[in-house]
Amino acid sequence: NQRTENIVAKALDFYVEGMGVQRVKFPADYQLLKIPDMAIVKLINPTAVVYRGNVYVKADGIELAKN
């Protein structure tokens, strides 16, 4: 594996109550929103897979959840 200047994805870490921190990947061209710390958010088109006991999550974007 060699480093390149190409960005293939963006990732953010989210706190999920009862599960701890979960990393979520987004498309490389996704523009991250300014979201306040500890805000409740909703993933847009999330998908997840369990591989060898680990959970991997990706989504097309995020938005603030409506309370």
DRENKOLFI-151511 format. One record per atom (N, C-alpha, C, CB): atom name; residue number from 1; x negated, y, z negated; residue in one letter. Coordinates in steps of 0.001 Angstrom, whole numbers, plus 524288, in hexadecimal, padded with zeros to 5 digits. Glycine has a CB too. Example, Ala and Ser with C-alpha at 12.3 -4.5 7.8 and 13.67 -1.06 7.14 Angstrom:
! DRENKOLFI-151511
N|1|7CC7A|7E9C6|7E188|a
CA|1|7CFF4|7EE6C|7E188|a
C|1|7CC70|7F31C|7E188|a
CB|1|7D3D4|7EE87|7DCAA|a
N|2|7CDCE|7F736|7E458|s
CA|2|7CA9A|7FBDC|7E41C|s
C|2|7CD9C|8001E|7E142|s
CB|2|7C8FC|7FDAA|7E9A3|s
//
This chain:
! DRENKOLFI-151511
N|1|7FCBA|7FB5D|80000|n
CA|1|80000|80000|80000|n
C|1|7FC94|804DA|80000|n
CB|1|803B6|80003|7FB44|n
N|2|7FD88|80839|803B4|q
CA|2|7FAAF|80D24|803F5|q
C|2|7FE86|811AA|8039C|q
CB|2|7F76B|80D7D|80906|q
N|3|7FCAE|815D7|8013B|r
CA|3|7FFEA|81A85|800CD|r
C|3|80053|81D31|8061B|r
CB|3|7FDA7|81E52|7FCB1|r
N|4|804E8|81F72|80720|t
CA|4|805BC|8228C|80BD6|t
C|4|80875|82797|80A45|t
CB|4|80900|81F79|80FFF|t
N|5|80904|82B10|80DEE|e
CA|5|80BD4|82FF2|80CF5|e
C|5|811AF|82F51|80E01|e
CB|5|80998|83459|81060|e
N|6|81352|82AC8|80FE2|n
CA|6|818D2|829D6|8111D|n
C|6|81BE3|8289E|80C2D|n
CB|6|8195D|82558|8150D|n
N|7|8201D|82B80|80B58|i
CA|7|82393|82A79|806EA|i
C|7|827E0|826DE|808DA|i
CB|7|825E5|82FAE|8048E|i
N|8|82859|82250|8066C|v
CA|8|82C45|81E84|80824|v
C|8|8312A|81EA2|804BE|v
CB|8|829F4|8190D|8081D|v
N|9|830CC|820D3|8000D|a
CA|9|83550|82131|7FC90|a
C|9|83405|824EE|7F820|a
CB|9|836DF|81BB9|7FA64|a
N|10|83819|826DA|7F59F|k
CA|10|8378A|829F4|7F0DB|k
C|10|83A0C|826D1|7EC81|k
CB|10|83A1C|82F8F|7F167|k
N|11|83816|82774|7E7C0|a
CA|11|83A3A|8247A|7E35F|a
C|11|83AF0|82807|7DEA7|a
CB|11|836A4|81FD4|7E1FD|a
N|12|83F20|82716|7DBD1|l
CA|12|8402C|829CA|7D6E8|l
C|12|8414D|825BB|7D2BD|l
CB|12|844CF|82DB2|7D776|l
N|13|83FF5|82702|7CDEE|d
CA|13|84129|8239F|7C986|d
C|13|845FF|825B3|7C6C1|d
CB|13|83C76|82341|7C5B3|d
N|14|849BA|8223D|7C5BF|f
CA|14|84E97|82399|7C31B|f
C|14|84F05|82079|7BE17|f
CB|14|8535D|82297|7C6AC|f
N|15|85158|822E4|7BA19|y
CA|15|8527B|8200F|7B548|y
C|15|857FA|81DDB|7B5B7|y
CB|15|851EC|823A9|7B05C|y
N|16|8586F|818C1|7B50C|v
CA|16|85D7D|8161A|7B53A|v
C|16|85EA3|8141B|7AFBD|v
CB|16|85D84|81182|7B959|v
N|17|862E3|81608|7AD6C|e
CA|17|86432|81488|7A813|e
C|17|86499|80E9C|7A79C|e
CB|17|86957|8171C|7A65B|e
N|18|861E9|80C76|7A3D2|g
CA|18|861F2|806DC|7A2DD|g
C|18|85DF6|803D0|7A608|g
CB|18|86734|804C7|7A3F6|g
N|19|85B90|80651|7A9DE|m
CA|19|857C2|803A5|7AD31|m
C|19|85270|8064C|7AD42|m
CB|19|859D1|8034B|7B2AC|m
N|20|85236|80B34|7ABA0|g
CA|20|84D43|80E04|7ABB8|g
C|20|84C7E|810DC|7B0E1|g
CB|20|848BD|80A48|7AAC3|g
N|21|84799|81155|7B275|v
CA|21|8463F|81448|7B726|v
C|21|84683|810C5|7BBF5|v
CB|21|840C4|816B3|7B6A0|v
N|22|848E5|812C0|7C012|q
CA|22|8494C|80FED|7C509|q
C|22|84757|8137A|7C963|q
CB|22|84F0D|80E1C|7C61D|q
N|23|843B8|81199|7CC7E|r
CA|23|841C4|81495|7D0FB|r
C|23|84569|813B9|7D59B|r
CB|23|83C0D|812F5|7D267|r
N|24|846CC|81802|7D83E|v
CA|24|84A29|817C9|7DCD7|v
C|24|84743|81A53|7E15E|v
CB|24|84F88|81A8B|7DBD3|v
N|25|8471B|81799|7E5CD|k
CA|25|84482|819AA|7EA74|k
C|25|8487C|81C37|7EE10|k
CB|25|8418A|8154D|7ED5D|k
N|26|846AB|82061|7F0B5|f
CA|26|849D2|82358|7F466|f
C|26|846EB|823B5|7F995|f
CB|26|84B15|828DE|7F23E|f
N|27|849B3|824E0|7FDE1|p
CA|27|84711|8256C|802EB|p
C|27|842E1|829B2|802B6|p
CB|27|84B0F|826A8|8073A|p
N|28|83EEA|8292B|805E2|a
CA|28|83A8C|82CDD|805E9|a
C|28|83C49|83268|80731|a
CB|28|83670|82B20|809CF|a
N|29|84058|83300|80A64|d
CA|29|84210|8383A|80BF3|d
C|29|84633|83A8B|80849|d
CB|29|84432|8380C|81172|d
N|30|84782|837DC|80414|y
CA|30|84B75|839CD|8006C|y
C|30|8495D|83E81|7FD71|y
CB|30|84D22|83576|7FC94|y
N|31|84C74|842B3|7FD3B|q
CA|31|84B03|84761|7FA51|q
C|31|84D3E|846EB|7F4CA|q
CB|31|84D0B|84C73|7FD1B|q
N|32|849D0|84683|7F0F3|l
CA|32|84B83|845DB|7EB8B|l
C|32|84E37|84AC3|7E98F|l
CB|32|846DD|84483|7E80A|l
N|33|85280|849FD|7E6CE|l
CA|33|85579|84E4A|7E495|l
C|33|8531A|8500B|7DF6F|l
CB|33|85B2B|84CB6|7E3CD|l
N|34|85426|854F7|7DE01|k
CA|34|852B3|856C2|7D8C3|k
C|34|8570D|854FF|7D521|k
CB|34|851E1|85CEB|7D889|k
N|35|855C0|85163|7D1A9|i
CA|35|85994|84F40|7CE04|i
C|35|8577B|85008|7C87D|i
CB|35|85AB3|84953|7CF28|i
N|36|85AB4|85201|7C4EA|p
CA|36|858E7|852CF|7BF88|p
C|36|8574E|84DA6|7BCF3|p
CB|36|85D32|85577|7BC4C|p
N|37|853AD|84DFF|7B949|d
CA|37|85210|84961|7B656|d
C|37|856C7|846E7|7B3A9|d
CB|37|84DD7|84AD1|7B244|d
N|38|856EF|841BE|7B3A5|m
CA|38|85AED|83E98|7B114|m
C|38|86068|83F74|7B347|m
CB|38|85AF0|83FC0|7AB58|m
N|39|860D2|84180|7B803|a
CA|39|865EA|84218|7BA89|a
C|39|867E4|83CB8|7BC35|a
CB|39|86592|845DD|7BF53|a
N|40|86CF2|83C1F|7BC69|i
CA|40|86F47|83742|7BE4C|i
C|40|86FCC|837BC|7C437|i
CB|40|874C1|83628|7BBA0|i
N|41|86D8E|833FE|7C6FB|v
CA|41|86D8E|83427|7CCAE|v
C|41|8701A|82F48|7CEF1|v
CB|41|867FB|834B6|7CEC1|v
N|42|8716F|82FA4|7D3DF|k
CA|42|873BA|82B4C|7D6C6|k
C|42|87031|82A35|7DB6D|k
CB|42|8797D|82C8A|7D892|k
N|43|86EF6|82537|7DC58|l
CA|43|86BD9|823B5|7E0DC|l
C|43|86F62|8234D|7E5A3|l
CB|43|868F7|81E78|7DFDC|l
N|44|86D80|82524|7EA14|i
CA|44|87064|824D4|7EEFA|i
C|44|86E95|81FF5|7F1E8|i
CB|44|86F97|829DE|7F25D|i
N|45|87234|81C7B|7F319|n
CA|45|8711D|81789|7F5D4|n
C|45|86CB9|81465|7F33F|n
CB|45|86FAF|818A2|7FB82|n
N|46|86D47|8132B|7EE3A|p
CA|46|8691E|81029|7EBA0|p
C|46|8691B|80A70|7ED4E|p
CB|46|869BC|8107F|7E5B2|p
N|47|86483|80832|7ED74|t
CA|47|863E6|80290|7EE39|t
C|47|85FC2|800B6|7EA6A|t
CB|47|86261|80131|7F407|t
N|48|86056|7FBEA|7E89C|a
CA|48|85C9C|7F9C4|7E4DC|a
C|48|85B9F|7F40F|7E61F|a
CB|48|85EA0|7FA60|7DF2F|a
N|49|8570C|7F241|7E49D|v
CA|49|855A5|7ECCC|7E555|v
C|49|8528E|7EB0D|7E08A|v
CB|49|8526D|7EBFA|7EA7A|v
N|50|85354|7E634|7DF00|v
CA|50|8503C|7E3EA|7DACB|v
C|50|84C52|7E03E|7DD53|v
CB|50|853C3|7E0F8|7D6AB|v
N|51|84754|7E124|7DC3F|y
CA|51|8432D|7DDEE|7DE78|y
C|51|83F61|7DC84|7DA25|y
CB|51|84055|7E0CE|7E305|y
N|52|83EDC|7D77B|7D92E|r
CA|52|83B68|7D57E|7D511|r
C|52|83C70|7D81C|7CFD1|r
CB|52|835B9|7D648|7D69E|r
N|53|8415F|7D8DD|7CE9E|g
CA|53|842E1|7DB08|7C994|g
C|53|842A7|7E0F2|7C939|g
CB|53|83F87|7D8D2|7C582|g
N|54|84118|7E396|7CD5F|n
CA|54|840E2|7E94E|7CD72|n
C|54|84550|7EB6E|7D0CB|n
CB|54|83B8A|7EB3F|7CF86|n
N|55|8476B|7EFF0|7CF38|v
CA|55|84B99|7F277|7D228|v
C|55|84944|7F6F9|7D548|v
CB|55|85007|7F46F|7CE72|v
N|56|84A46|7F6FD|7DA60|y
CA|56|84877|7FB24|7DDD7|y
C|56|84D43|7FDE0|7E008|y
CB|56|844E7|7F8F3|7E257|y
N|57|84D3A|80326|7DFBD|v
CA|57|851C8|80634|7E155|v
C|57|85023|80A46|7E557|v
CB|57|85466|808D9|7DC8D|v
N|58|85384|80B15|7E93F|k
CA|58|852BA|80F63|7ECE1|k
C|58|857FE|811E7|7EDE1|k
CB|58|85027|80D81|7F214|k
N|59|857DD|816D3|7EF9A|a
CA|59|85CA7|819B3|7F0B2|a
C|59|85B88|81DBB|7F4EA|a
CB|59|85ED4|81C5A|7EBAC|a
N|60|85FBA|81F99|7F767|d
CA|60|85F21|823A0|7FB68|d
C|60|85E90|8290A|7F906|d
CB|60|863C3|82388|7FF1C|d
N|61|8604C|829BE|7F427|g
CA|61|85FF5|82ED0|7F19D|g
C|61|86258|82EA4|7EC37|g
CB|61|8629F|832F8|7F4E4|g
N|62|8627E|83335|7E9B6|i
CA|62|864F1|833BF|7E493|i
C|62|86845|838AB|7E48F|i
CB|62|860C4|833EF|7E021|i
N|63|86C1D|838BE|7E122|e
CA|63|86F4A|83D61|7E04E|e
C|63|870CE|83D91|7DA90|e
CB|63|87439|83D62|7E3E6|e
N|64|871F6|84242|7D8AC|l
CA|64|873C0|842C1|7D348|l
C|64|87907|84017|7D2BF|l
CB|64|87419|84893|7D19B|l
N|65|879AA|83D12|7CE9E|a
CA|65|87EA4|83A6C|7CDA4|a
C|65|8829A|83E61|7CBAE|a
CB|65|87DF9|835E6|7C9A6|a
N|66|88767|83DB3|7CD41|k
CA|66|88B96|84123|7CB6C|k
C|66|88DD0|83ED2|7C66E|k
CB|66|88FF4|841D5|7CFA9|k
N|67|88DE8|841EC|7C24B|n
CA|67|88FDD|84002|7BD3D|n
C|67|895AB|84096|7BCEB|n
CB|67|88D50|842E4|7B8B6|n
//
